[in-house]
Amino acid sequence: MRKAKIIKLIGGLYTILDLETNEVFNSRASGKLRHVRLDEDSKFNVQTTHRTKLDKKTIQLSPKVGDIVLYDDSDENKPIQEVLPRKNELDRPDVANVDQILLLFSTIQPDFSFNLLDQFLVLVEKAHIKPIIVISKIDLIKQEALIKLKQDLKYYEAIGYELHYINSHQKLGFDVLETIFKDKVSVVAGQTGVGKSTLINALMPDLKLKTQETSEALGRGRHTTRHTELYFYHEGLIADTPGFSKLDFNILNASDLKQYFIEFDTYKDGCRFRTCDHIHEPGCNIKENEEILPSRLENYQKFYKDISEQKERY
């Protein structure tokens, strides 16, 4: 048995990188992964219901791009026999063991959305992955509109998020971007049409990833990336991932949401109640706090309501 990292997945066929020899093989998941018995303390035993205790259960364990796996090198088909515990994982995009995520947003085509940005940040904070906010297509927006957007986004820098502005076609802003990938597994993620493949093509021209313009009729991008793959770049790995238009939080309890709005931690001790959810409670130090960006509070309250209205699963 040898250790490898999954760097590509298409239709059940995995491409794996041997971590000792750096050889690359095609592989498939062993049939034994269809019936994996999980104990209560298994890293793969994720809570998906409101039950207070995790049950022992049998699952089909599907390897993800980014997984560290053991494969049988004595078999010519190099089958994956075991998936080692993940330090983190995402469902959309479907990757594991990520060091940082470049959250790519365009100024227009599709239009920038603070709501979608906050959704992304919740998911990334929940997964304990470092987010880097990257704003693309800065050449396509009117100067006054760009100034206004930058002014609003200063709030995110002030609370601790790294933020960059780029023009992929002219490589504006790339001098900083090119330095952040060394020794890291990075994911480029974002809404369909924001320019993920265009960015990676600009970083690595030899890849020639397929791109398409944003659909004027639909007002959003067309899907060009159909699978997730890790590419070698500047002594690190970068993943291009399929785009999407909808995100799912997969948060069971609405009370957990507040911990993913990182600036709330600064003010929570001023709330009257230690368990304050910053919704209807009296004496809350978050609601109507002038230090908090209004759209952040609005999005938090909307997300809280959406999670609260989910049907409970047992």
C-alpha positions in Angstrom: 0.0 0.0 0.0 1.3 3.4 -0.9 0.1 7.0 -0.1 -1.1 9.3 -2.8 -3.1 12.5 -3.3 -6.1 12.6 -5.6 -5.6 15.5 -8.1 -8.4 14.8 -10.6 -11.8 13.1 -10.8 -13.9 12.6 -13.9 -16.8 10.1 -14.1 -15.5 7.8 -11.4 -11.9 7.8 -12.8 -9.4 9.2 -10.3 -5.9 10.6 -11.2 -3.6 10.1 -8.2 -0.2 11.5 -7.4 2.2 9.2 -5.5 3.5 11.3 -2.6 6.9 9.6 -2.5 7.8 9.1 -6.2 5.6 11.9 -7.7 4.4 9.4 -10.3 0.8 10.0 -11.6 -1.6 7.1 -12.2 -5.2 6.6 -13.1 -7.2 4.7 -10.4 -10.7 3.7 -9.3 -12.2 3.4 -5.9 -12.1 -0.1 -4.4 -15.4 -1.9 -3.9 -14.6 -2.0 -0.2 -15.3 1.7 0.0 -19.0 1.1 -0.8 -19.5 -0.4 2.7 -17.3 1.4 5.2 -18.3 0.9 8.9 -17.9 4.1 10.9 -17.6 4.4 14.7 -19.0 7.4 16.6 -15.6 9.1 16.7 -14.8 8.6 13.0 -13.8 11.8 11.1 -16.1 10.7 8.3 -19.1 10.3 10.7 -20.6 13.8 10.2 -23.7 14.9 12.0 -26.6 15.3 9.6 -29.6 15.1 12.0 -30.6 16.8 15.2 -29.8 13.7 17.3 -27.4 14.5 20.1 -25.3 11.4 19.6 -23.7 10.0 16.5 -24.6 6.4 15.6 -22.4 3.7 14.3 -23.3 3.4 10.6 -22.2 2.0 7.3 -21.7 4.4 4.4 -20.3 4.5 0.9 -17.2 6.6 1.2 -16.6 8.6 -2.0 -13.0 9.9 -2.3 -12.7 13.6 -3.2 -10.1 15.6 -5.1 -7.5 16.6 -2.5 -8.0 13.5 -0.5 -4.9 11.6 0.8 -5.5 7.9 0.1 -3.8 4.5 0.2 -3.7 2.6 -3.0 -2.6 -0.9 -3.9 0.6 -0.6 -5.9 0.8 -4.3 -6.4 -2.4 -4.2 -8.6 -2.0 -2.9 -12.1 -5.2 -0.9 -11.7 -3.8 0.9 -8.7 -7.2 0.8 -6.8 -7.8 3.2 -3.9 -8.2 1.1 -0.7 -8.5 3.7 2.0 -9.2 7.4 2.4 -7.2 9.0 5.2 -8.9 11.4 7.6 -9.5 14.9 6.1 -8.4 18.1 7.8 -11.4 19.8 6.1 -13.8 19.3 3.2 -16.3 21.1 1.1 -19.3 19.8 -0.8 -19.6 22.6 -3.3 -16.9 22.6 -4.6 -16.4 19.0 -3.8 -12.8 19.1 -2.5 -10.8 18.1 0.6 -7.7 19.1 2.6 -7.7 22.7 1.3 -5.4 25.4 2.7 -7.0 28.4 1.2 -9.9 29.4 -1.0 -9.9 32.2 -3.5 -13.4 33.5 -3.5 -13.7 35.0 -7.0 -16.4 37.6 -7.6 -16.8 39.8 -10.7 -17.8 43.4 -10.5 -20.4 42.8 -13.3 -21.5 39.9 -15.6 -22.6 38.5 -13.2 -23.1 41.5 -10.9 -21.3 41.5 -7.5 -23.5 40.2 -4.7 -22.8 40.9 -1.0 -25.4 38.2 -0.1 -23.5 35.6 -2.1 -20.1 36.7 -0.6 -21.5 36.3 2.9 -22.9 32.9 2.0 -19.4 31.8 0.8 -17.7 33.2 3.9 -20.1 31.2 6.2 -19.3 28.0 4.3 -15.5 28.6 4.4 -15.5 29.6 8.0 -17.5 26.5 8.9 -14.9 24.4 7.1 -12.0 26.1 8.8 -10.3 27.2 5.6 -8.6 30.6 5.0 -10.6 32.7 2.5 -9.1 35.2 0.1 -11.5 37.5 -1.6 -10.6 38.3 -5.2 -12.6 40.8 -7.3 -12.4 40.3 -11.1 -13.4 42.2 -14.2 -12.5 45.6 -12.7 -11.9 46.9 -16.2 -15.6 46.4 -17.2 -17.2 48.5 -14.5 -17.6 52.3 -14.5 -14.9 54.1 -12.4 -17.4 55.6 -9.9 -19.1 52.3 -9.4 -15.8 50.6 -8.8 -14.9 53.3 -6.2 -18.2 52.7 -4.4 -17.7 48.9 -4.4 -14.1 49.2 -3.0 -15.4 51.5 -0.3 -18.0 49.0 0.8 -15.5 46.1 0.7 -13.0 47.9 3.0 -15.2 46.6 5.8 -14.2 43.0 5.0 -10.5 44.0 5.1 -11.0 45.8 8.4 -12.5 42.6 10.0 -9.5 40.5 8.8 -10.2 39.2 5.3 -7.5 39.4 2.6 -8.8 41.2 -0.5 -7.4 41.6 -4.0 -8.6 43.3 -7.3 -7.6 41.8 -10.6 -8.0 42.1 -14.4 -7.2 38.7 -15.7 -6.8 39.7 -19.4 -4.2 42.4 -18.6 -2.8 40.6 -15.5 -3.4 43.6 -13.3 -3.0 42.7 -9.6 -1.2 39.4 -10.4 2.1 40.5 -8.8 0.6 39.7 -5.3 -1.6 36.7 -6.4 1.4 34.8 -7.8 3.1 34.8 -4.3 0.3 33.1 -2.3 0.3 29.6 -3.7 3.6 28.2 -2.6 3.3 24.9 -0.6 -0.5 25.3 -0.4 -3.6 23.6 -1.9 -5.7 26.4 -3.1 -9.2 26.4 -4.6 -10.6 29.0 -7.0 -14.3 29.0 -6.3 -17.2 31.3 -7.3 -20.4 31.8 -9.1 -20.7 30.6 -12.7 -19.3 33.2 -15.1 -17.1 35.2 -12.7 -13.9 34.1 -14.6 -12.4 31.2 -12.7 -11.0 29.5 -15.7 -9.9 32.8 -17.2 -7.9 33.5 -14.0 -6.2 30.1 -14.1 -5.5 30.5 -17.8 -3.8 33.9 -17.0 -1.7 32.3 -14.3 -0.9 29.1 -16.3 -1.3 29.9 -20.1 -0.3 26.5 -21.2 -3.4 24.9 -19.7 -5.7 26.7 -22.2 -8.8 25.9 -20.1 -12.1 26.4 -22.0 -14.0 29.6 -21.2 -17.2 31.2 -22.4 -18.6 34.7 -22.1 -21.5 35.4 -19.7 -24.9 34.7 -21.3 -26.7 38.1 -21.9 -30.1 36.3 -22.1 -29.7 34.6 -18.8 -27.6 37.3 -17.1 -25.1 34.7 -15.7 -22.2 32.6 -16.9 -22.4 29.4 -18.8 -20.8 26.3 -17.2 -17.4 25.6 -18.8 -15.6 23.6 -16.0 -17.3 20.2 -15.7 -15.0 18.6 -13.1 -12.6 19.4 -10.3 -8.9 19.2 -10.9 -5.7 20.3 -9.1 -3.0 21.9 -11.2 0.7 22.4 -10.2 1.6 26.1 -9.8 4.5 27.9 -8.0 5.3 24.9 -5.8 1.6 24.5 -4.8 -1.6 23.1 -6.2 -4.6 25.1 -7.5 -8.1 23.7 -8.2 -10.5 25.0 -10.8 -14.0 23.9 -9.9 -17.4 23.9 -11.6 -19.4 27.0 -11.1 -22.8 27.2 -9.5 -25.6 29.7 -8.8 -26.9 28.3 -5.4 -25.2 27.4 -2.1 -26.5 25.2 0.7 -25.4 25.9 4.3 -25.9 22.4 5.7 -26.1 24.0 9.2 -28.5 22.2 11.5 -29.0 24.7 14.3 -29.5 28.4 13.5 -27.7 29.3 16.7 -24.5 28.0 15.2 -24.5 30.6 12.5 -23.3 33.6 14.6 -19.8 32.0 15.0 -19.2 32.2 11.3 -19.7 36.0 11.2 -16.3 36.6 12.6 -16.8 40.3 13.6 -19.6 39.4 16.0 -17.1 37.9 18.4 -15.8 41.5 19.1 -19.1 42.7 20.3 -20.9 39.6 21.7 -19.7 40.2 25.3 -21.8 43.4 25.4 -25.0 41.4 24.9 -27.2 41.1 27.9 -27.6 37.3 27.4 -24.6 35.0 26.9 -26.7 32.8 24.5 -27.9 35.8 22.5 -28.5 35.0 18.8 -28.7 38.7 17.8 -32.2 38.3 16.4 -35.0 39.3 18.9 -33.2 39.3 22.2 -33.3 42.5 24.3 -30.0 44.1 25.3 -28.3 42.8 22.1 -25.0 44.5 21.3 -25.0 43.3 17.6 -28.4 44.5 16.3 -28.2 48.1 15.0 -24.5 48.3 15.9 -23.1 51.1 13.8 -19.7 49.4 13.6 -21.2 46.5 11.7 -21.9 46.8 7.9 -25.7 46.9 7.5 -25.7 44.3 4.7 -23.8 41.9 6.9 -26.4 42.1 9.6 -29.2 41.9 7.1 -27.7 38.8 5.5 -27.1 37.2 8.9 -30.7 37.6 9.9 -31.9 36.3 6.5 -29.6 33.2 6.8 -30.7 32.7 10.4 -34.4 32.7 9.2 -33.7 30.3 6.4 -31.9 27.8 8.6 -34.6 28.1 11.3 -37.3 27.3 8.8 -35.6 24.1 7.6 -37.5 21.0 8.5 -35.8 19.2 11.4 -34.2 15.8 10.6 -34.0 13.0 13.1 
